[in-house]
Amino acid sequence: MIKLLNDEIFITTTDTIIGIGGKVNEVVKEKIYKIKNRDKNKPLVIVVSSIEQLSKMEDLKENDMYYINKYWPGNVTLIINGKGYRMPKNEKLLEFIKKEGPLYLTSANISNQEVVKNIDEAKILFPNLKYFDFGKGTGTPSTIIDTKNGRKLR
């Protein structure tokens, strides 16, 4: 049985690209920024398994629900109240997120370098982390849309 510690960082496959993440808390957040050498001005995306899970973190408005219903689950990260959220389209990963709670998840790479293409590359770059393989993704990062104005950011 898979169980994450509160401060544990992991690598996982997703419906898009290989990701690095952990439970949503300040310790994990700092660890991710450090291991990726990521600019702290670049926020981390949070993945959720359901609208219910998201609604515990955000007061969802009508325009948020429009984009959620249109794109989720799927390869679209939505900016809601200035924060990025995504519900992946991968049943095994969704079950994991449901059990472990919302998770930070960002691309598995050192910032401004190429994203790893598979778990084997991730093990070389991040040798001391836990790895989860929930199946092959598309290899393409998610699209990012701001629910406030519908603007596509990536």
Rosetta blueprint (number, residue, H / E / L):
1 M L
2 I L
3 K L
4 L L
5 L L
6 N L
7 D L
8 E L
9 I L
10 F E
11 I E
12 T E
13 T L
14 T L
15 D L
16 T L
17 I L
18 I L
19 G E
20 I E
21 G E
22 G E
23 K E
24 V L
25 N L
26 E H
27 V H
28 V H
29 K H
30 E H
31 K H
32 I H
33 Y H
34 K H
35 I H
36 K H
37 N L
38 R L
39 D L
40 K L
41 N L
42 K L
43 P L
44 L L
45 V L
46 I E
47 V E
48 V L
49 S L
50 S L
51 I H
52 E H
53 Q H
54 L H
55 S H
56 K L
57 M L
58 E L
59 D L
60 L L
61 K L
62 E H
63 N H
64 D H
65 M H
66 Y H
67 Y H
68 I H
69 N H
70 K H
71 Y H
72 W L
73 P L
74 G L
75 N L
76 V E
77 T E
78 L E
79 I E
80 I E
81 N L
82 G L
83 K E
84 G E
85 Y E
86 R E
87 M L
88 P L
89 K L
90 N L
91 E H
92 K H
93 L H
94 L H
95 E H
96 F H
97 I H
98 K H
99 K H
100 E H
101 G L
102 P L
103 L E
104 Y E
105 L E
106 T E
107 S E
108 A L
109 N L
110 I L
111 S L
112 N L
113 Q L
114 E L
115 V L
116 V L
117 K L
118 N L
119 I H
120 D H
121 E H
122 A H
123 K H
124 I H
125 L H
126 F L
127 P L
128 N L
129 L L
130 K E
131 Y E
132 F E
133 D L
134 F L
135 G L
136 K L
137 G L
138 T L
139 G L
140 T L
141 P L
142 S L
143 T E
144 I E
145 I E
146 D E
147 T L
148 K L
149 N L
150 G L
151 R L
152 K E
153 L L
154 R L
